[in-house]
Each structure stands twice: as structure tokens, then as C-alpha cells.
Amino acid sequence: MGGSCAQKRRAGRLQVLFPLLLPLFYPALCEPIRYSIPEELAKGSVVGNLAKDLGLSVLDVSARKLRVSAEKLHFSVDVESGDLLVKDRIDREQICKERRRCELQLEAVVENPLNIFHIIVVIEDVNDHAPQFDKKEIHLEIFESASAGARISLDPATDPDININSIKDYKINSNPYFSLMVRVNSDGGKYPELSLEKLLDREEQRSHSLILTVLDGGDPPRSATAHIQISVKDTNDNPPVFSRDEYRISVSENLPPGSPVLQVTATDQDEGVNAEINYYFRSTAQSTKHMFLLDEKTGMIKNNQSFDFEDVERYTMEVEAKDGGGLSAQCKIIIEILDENDNDPEIIITSLSDQILENSPPGMVVALFKTRDLDFGGNGEVRCNIETDIPFKIYSSSNNYYKLVTDGALDREQTPEYNVTIVATDRGKPPLSSSRSITLYVTDINDNAPVFDRTSYVVHVAENNPPGASIAQVSASDPDLGLNGHISYSIVASDLEPLALSSYVSVSAQSGVVFAQRAFDHEQLRAFELTLQAGDHGSPALSANVSLRVLVGDRNDNAPRVLYPALGPDGSALFDMVPRSAEPGYLVTKVVAVDADSGHNAWLSYHVLQASEPGLFSLGLRTGEVRMARALGDRDAARQRLLVTVRDGGQPPLSATATLHLVFADNLQEILPDLREYDRPVLSDPQAELQFYLVVALALISVLFLLAVILAIALRLRRSLSPTAWDCFRPGLCVKSGPVVPPNYSEGTLPYSYNLCIAHTGTKEFNFLKCSAPIHSNEDVVCSVSPGALIPPYGGKDLTSHSETLTSKIFEEKR
């Protein structure tokens, strides 16, 4: 089952040295060790004595750590006997699929010294699979005009076993009409065919039933059956004929899916339905059917998936052409897959030394690796190289195995570690390559400064943090040992004031944790930078610095502040005048607010809390713009009040409110009598407003009643006293044109004109009647002085007057 080169020893003194030198020259002197085992061998079964075949003793098995290596390990080595044992289930059909020759490549690895031996295990097939038909029921249609000797191809059975264990023979049950013939093609495959021995008569027998049995060549043989149901039909006497019995074509494995691969054609001399040909796959593995698409009408074959030469090198299939009468013909198709250089070489590290002494001599093996390329031929041939400016080089050990050895003196003070990049390149056109980097450490004395794990640190701290809280941690490493590797941390510089630094942050000398000594305020200090130092306790001490940038994050700790509308200098609310003709969408005013916070905390939104006329105005959610939502109606008040709240985007949100006073007027003169109303406090309670109006009405009625009583007494006194006492009441003194109305004293009217002046001073108000100067009309003037929030107050003779007629009849009506 295997061989060894240990039998080639010489006599004499070489007998002692040869066992020690044999492993070093074994790959060059010997062919790979070969074993042959049947598949499905039980776990723990002995494949062969590997130690004996390698020339090793039982003690060498454990001392030199004999082991096997493979991509999927099916075998193991018994450390007590040196036997190669079966470790896992071995299924030839699963491992090698449809390949005739099934071999497993192994490597035996020994140490002290390190070496590798190649092992090939041939897996022999056993009859562990029974034949199988794709269909248990086969339906055939044969015309009664078919002549004796006509052949009808049947779908063959499949058996994953090979050689003698594959399909051996087909049989059918005895019957007078049909016999079975077995056709053997060029690759040894066997296909059953029915041969018509006797002419069919549909009127005599409409159908025939046969049992097809397949046997393999195993011992004992395995079998399977299929039921054939034959229907006799009429008059199709010409089967289709392919242009070739066998089609061969080669395609690249890089052919994209959906590309045309091959078109098969068949002709039929019949006419009509009997000449209509459809194409079908038959006698084809399911994996192949999934790989290709066959157009039933045109016979065009396209690839359904991408090809991979490394997986399948050749596809074999059969296509059947069947006409409308049920006759058919078959052709064989062989599609060869051409290899392309589409696989990069692989580098597999099998052994690597952890550390290398700097006094290691040249030629010391530090790593062992192998290469692998799945491509074929020159596309799979690989060569390796490394950089030339490092004290290492590569030796080719054996088949695709390489050794990385030292090639010069090592000096850790200059280079403490080496990053060796191995580049593997194949010989394809164009060539493909891959690389693998390994790090080799050189052990030496402690001469390294601390190194931070980052080049710089950035930490985010939310404002209003609790004093004494940890805000960051820096970490440095030192490969040295003892005191030379013990690190302490300190703050050596900052962009803060030196005296204020200790009141802001501190660092733990042992752990590198940075603490906040006070609560930060984002609005006062948004960022600052520290320089931290990590120093070891060596002599002399070595150190390293790193920057730590602290970013103070914002919290929602500032409420919005309304900039407009603002209060007047005297604390009164301002107002905005809106034209009565303002259309929907008209910009009335804008609420302006700011927030000292940042980000989402400063995103402001505007909302209406209260409106004297809901639906008259619209408020921009983000802009704060107040626009007309509709036109001013006849029933809408001329004065409107909006209470607006401004909220920020914080969690929870903070807010502020603003009151807007809006007056609808086309010019300033219209609103002067009502300007003072804005100085009065707004009554938010409707019940309080009602009480206020009732009190005012009661007071007004009382005043009017008192005036009426005084006028009545005055009239009676006037009749009894001389006219000189009433000179002021004479019409000539006040009006040039004489009395406004005829002096009919019996009607109780006053034949004089008066000026009713209503004066406003601060929050007090008083009314008085006085005789007016001579006027040119029959109107009485009502004077009103109302200092507004946006209009400077007037006094004395500069008061603006608004005139309206007031006659004595008014007093009578009010009475």
C-alpha cells in the first residue's frame, strides 16, 4: 500500500547518518507515497503505516510531531503506532463527483527539522448506489406504420458509481412485439433501445405495457425498474434526422450567461404535423440540464449559468428531436470548457516562527508556506518572490512549497520587526498575482518609547456635565518590560490659560483617564485641546505625546428669545397696521426669535396659542411670517390680537411667547382714536370683560341722566332770570350764522352748538363741554387726543381732532 526510501541505505558508517539525513532529501529522492482504499471505509480504519513508510520509528512520531495536512482533513495519524487512519466519512461520489480517477492529496509534516512529504490516497469505488431512472413511468407513442426492426430510444438510468459498479445491462419482460437492444457509445455509456419485432395493429391492440429493468455490475448487483406504456398511433413513417450524430464544441469559461453555445438541427421528410420537430434534453445529468437552456423550437442551446473550468471541464448531453408523429432521433453533444486565467494564486502559510533571536545565523527557517492556483497548465504555474532590501529570501522546497529563511544579520535596534510581503504570480496571459504579508518580530533589550494607540483623540462631552466625571481615556503601549514598560500619564500643554487648566481637567497618572474638574458651558467654551504625555520609568526615561481635543456638546438649556415684536420704551406693546384690502397671502408681519443653543436645540418653530379671530391669519412654522389666510370680512374686528409661542427643537423643548397687536386701517388717521386702547391691559377673561362693559354702560346712563336733569333746571331758570345771565347760551356768541335750529323752546332742544372734547392723559380720561368758537357749519366737533404706542403724544393746540356731529337731539335720544 505504500513505499519508503529507507530501504536504500548503505552499509557501514552511512547506516548511522542516513536516517537523520533521509527526511531532508526525501522529496528529491522519492515519489509521493501512494495508498489505495475503498470508499465508505469505517472511521478509524488503517490506511497504512505512515511512520514506517517515511522511515520513522514509533518514538519519532511524537517527538517530531508527525501530522498530515490537507484542505479538508479526512485522515489523521495515530501517535502511538504511526498508522494513517480514516478520520471522516469518505464518499467518492461527493469528493470527486464524475471524475473517473479519484485521488486525495495530503502532506505529511514533521518538525525538528521541519519537512514535508507528499501522500496520494486513491479512493476506489464500491457499489453503494443503485441505478435510478429519471422517470418511473415512460409513455411512448408508436405509429402502426412503423416497420419491423424500428428502434425507439429510451431514457437511460443513471448510476453515480463507476467502472464495474456502473450500469451493466438492461432487460424487459418477454413479449411478442418488442425486444430490447443496448447501445454502447464512444465513452462506454449504455443506452437501451426498443426494437420492433412484429408489425403493430392498432385495431387489434391499442397499447402495450412493458417493464424495463436496469442492472449494475456490482456483486451483488443492484437494479431498478421503470414502467413503459406504449400507445399505438398512425402513419408517421419518417423519423427526424440530425445533421450530425455528434456535436463537439469548445467554449471559454468566461462566456457570459445567456450566450448562444450551439444550435442543433434535424430534418423530417414528412409533412404537416409529422414534420414539426421539437427538441428535448435526454440522457443528461440534472446538473447539466440546469447549466443549459434548450429552445424546443429552434434547437438553440444557451448557457444558463457561468462556466468554471476548475469545477467541470466538459459537459456531455444528448438531445432528442421528436416530430409530431412521435418518432424521434438523438444526437450527442460534447462541450469542452477552455481554461482561462481567472483564478489568482493563493499563498497558504503552514508554519511561522513567533519570534526570531537577533543572533540567529543566516539560513534559519522562519516560515514555511505553499502556493495554489486552481487554473490549468501555464495558468496554474506559480512563482514567488519577496522584496530584496530585507534580510530574508525564499527557497523552493518541493512541489509548490517554499521556505522563508534568514539571509543576513538581524539588528533589533534598527528594525524591531519585519513586514515581509510575499508575492505569488502565475504564468498566465495576462498573469495574475496575489500577495501575503507576514510580520516577523526580533527579540531584544528594552529600547522602545511608549506609543499611543491613536495618533490623536477627539472626545465629545455634553455641557452641564457633573464635575469629577470621566470624559476620556488615552492609552499607550510599550513593548519593553519591567520599569521600562511602566507608563505614567500627564498633561504637558493646553490651549487654555495655564492657571485655568487645573480647574478644567486632570488626568490619572496610572490609567490615563481624563476627568472634568468643572461643568462645561457650550455657550462659553465650545472646544479646547490638550497635549498628553506618556512616559516610561526607564533610565533615561522615554516619552511620547498625543493631542486630545475636547468638543463641548450643546444641551437645550437656553429658551428662545423674541427679538420682534419688542415692547416700547415705556413697556407698552407695539402694533402693526394692516391695509383693509389685504389679500390672502399678504405678509402682515414676522416674529423674529433667536436661541443661544446650537443644532437641533436652536431649531425654532412658531405656533399660534391664541387668536382673537381664528382662521384670519396663518403663521409660518419655521419662518415666523404672519400672512393673511383670508380677506378681512365685514364682521371681523378692526383690531386683532395674536399670542404666538416660539419653541426650540430640544428634548424637552423650551419656549417663549410674543403678543402681536394688529390694526386694520388704510391710513394712520383712522386709528388715532383707538391707539390708547393698546395701553390698557388685555382682559383675557370673557366674564371680566362683560362686567367691565356693564359698569361702563351704567356709568354712561347715569351721566346722561344727570345732564338731562341739569338741562331741565337750566331751562326753567332761564325763563325766570334775565337773559344777560345766559349770554353764553346765545347762538350769536358761538355761531356766526345764528341758531342751527329754530328756537322752539317748547320742544326742549338747545339752539346752540357745543364742542365735546374727550382728553386722554396717561390712564385717566375726562370729558367736558365748552362753547365752541364760531364755526361755518351745523356740525359739532368731537375732539379726541389719544397718544398711541407708535405715535408721539401731542399736547395743547397740536391735538389732532376728529369731528362728528353732536346735537341736542342726541342727548334726548340717549335720555
Disulfide bonds with the S-S distance in Angstrom:
Cys5-Cys30 1.36
Cys96-Cys102 1.87
Cys734-Cys771 1.60
